[in-house]
């Protein structure tokens, strides 16, 4: 089995990382409904597992503005991810990332994410993120 490596350009929307940060990467190819999919007490996505201390990559958020408060709960419970990388910025994700103090980035080449995952709905690998690129290995 060959290792896949992608270096993908990202654009900062909110927050900064203190230098290069490496962590597990969790990629979802569907949007997240923060109210329905995320438990802020344990930092878990329903049916997937913990996002705590992971780099979370997904298209964006859906649902009502209470989702921003759910994201804030991740900070309160010390379960927040390292960073959020999205295909598009929606207002719920933007406000939630600010409230929870989670760095937020836009991925400039979403097709590279899809090719890395082979269209698997959930994909886990390892990666390192800076302020302009993410290097994903799987």
C-alpha positions as CSV (number, residue, x, y, z in Angstrom):
1,X,0.0,0.0,0.0
2,X,1.5,3.3,-1.0
3,X,1.4,6.4,1.2
4,X,-0.5,9.4,-0.1
5,X,0.9,12.8,0.6
6,X,-0.7,16.1,-0.3
7,X,0.5,19.6,0.3
8,X,-2.6,21.9,0.0
9,X,-2.7,25.7,0.1
10,X,-5.0,27.2,2.7
11,X,-6.1,30.7,3.5
12,X,-6.4,32.0,7.1
13,X,-9.8,33.3,8.1
14,X,-9.5,33.5,11.9
15,X,-6.8,32.9,14.5
16,X,-3.3,31.8,14.2
17,X,-1.3,28.7,15.1
18,X,1.9,29.2,17.0
19,X,4.2,27.8,14.4
20,X,3.8,24.4,12.7
21,X,1.3,22.1,14.4
22,X,1.1,18.3,13.7
23,X,-1.8,16.1,14.6
24,X,-4.2,13.5,13.4
25,X,-6.3,14.7,10.6
26,X,-10.0,13.9,10.3
27,X,-11.6,14.5,6.9
28,X,-15.4,14.5,6.4
29,X,-16.8,15.0,2.9
30,X,-20.2,16.2,4.2
31,X,-21.1,19.3,6.1
32,X,-21.5,19.2,9.9
33,X,-24.6,20.1,11.8
34,X,-23.1,21.2,15.1
35,X,-26.3,20.7,17.0
36,X,-27.1,17.3,15.6
37,X,-23.6,15.9,15.0
38,X,-21.4,17.3,17.8
39,X,-21.3,16.6,21.5
40,X,-19.4,19.5,23.2
41,X,-19.0,17.6,26.5
42,X,-16.7,14.9,25.1
43,X,-15.7,16.5,21.7
44,X,-17.2,13.7,19.7
45,X,-18.9,13.7,16.3
46,X,-21.8,11.2,16.4
47,X,-20.8,7.9,14.9
48,X,-17.2,9.1,14.2
49,X,-15.4,9.8,17.4
50,X,-13.4,12.6,19.0
51,X,-12.2,15.7,17.3
52,X,-10.3,16.9,20.3
53,X,-6.7,17.9,19.4
54,X,-7.3,16.9,15.7
55,X,-7.2,18.9,12.5
56,X,-10.8,18.8,11.3
57,X,-11.4,19.1,7.5
58,X,-15.0,19.3,6.2
59,X,-17.0,21.3,3.7
60,X,-18.6,23.6,6.3
61,X,-21.4,23.8,8.8
62,X,-25.2,23.7,8.4
63,X,-28.0,24.5,10.8
64,X,-29.0,27.2,13.1
65,X,-26.9,29.8,15.1
66,X,-27.0,27.6,18.2
67,X,-24.3,25.7,16.5
68,X,-21.8,28.5,17.3
69,X,-22.6,28.0,21.0
70,X,-22.1,24.2,20.7
71,X,-18.6,25.0,19.3
72,X,-18.0,27.3,22.2
73,X,-18.8,24.3,24.5
74,X,-15.7,22.5,23.0
75,X,-13.5,25.3,24.5
76,X,-15.3,25.2,27.8
77,X,-14.8,21.4,28.1
78,X,-11.2,21.5,26.7
79,X,-12.2,19.3,23.7
80,X,-11.6,21.6,20.8
81,X,-9.8,20.7,17.6
82,X,-6.4,22.1,16.6
83,X,-7.9,23.9,13.6
84,X,-10.9,23.8,11.3
85,X,-10.3,23.7,7.5
86,X,-13.3,24.2,5.4
87,X,-14.3,24.3,1.7
88,X,-16.5,27.4,2.4
89,X,-17.0,29.7,5.3
90,X,-20.5,29.9,6.7
91,X,-21.5,32.3,9.5
92,X,-22.2,29.6,12.1
93,X,-18.7,28.1,11.7
94,X,-17.1,31.6,11.6
95,X,-18.8,32.8,14.8
96,X,-18.2,29.4,16.5
97,X,-14.5,29.4,15.7
98,X,-14.2,32.9,17.1
99,X,-16.1,32.1,20.3
100,X,-14.2,28.8,20.8
101,X,-10.9,30.4,19.7
102,X,-10.3,27.7,17.1
103,X,-8.2,28.7,14.1
104,X,-10.2,28.6,10.9
105,X,-8.9,28.2,7.3
106,X,-10.3,27.8,3.8
107,X,-8.9,25.1,1.7
108,X,-8.0,26.4,-1.8
109,X,-8.1,23.1,-3.6
110,X,-11.0,20.9,-2.3
111,X,-10.4,18.4,-5.2
112,X,-7.1,17.5,-3.6
113,X,-9.0,16.5,-0.4
114,X,-11.4,14.4,-2.4
115,X,-8.7,12.6,-4.3
116,X,-6.8,11.9,-1.0
117,X,-9.8,10.2,0.6
118,X,-11.0,8.3,-2.5
119,X,-14.5,9.6,-1.8
120,X,-14.6,7.8,1.6
121,X,-17.1,9.7,3.7
122,X,-14.7,9.8,6.7
123,X,-10.9,9.6,6.4
124,X,-8.3,9.7,9.1
125,X,-4.6,10.4,8.5
126,X,-1.8,12.6,9.9
127,X,-0.8,16.1,9.0
128,X,1.1,19.2,9.8
129,X,-0.5,22.6,9.4
130,X,1.1,26.0,9.1
131,X,-0.5,29.3,8.2
132,X,-0.4,28.8,4.4
133,X,-0.3,25.0,3.8
134,X,-1.3,21.7,5.2
135,X,0.7,18.6,4.5
136,X,-1.5,15.5,4.8
137,X,-0.2,11.9,4.9
138,X,-2.3,8.8,4.9
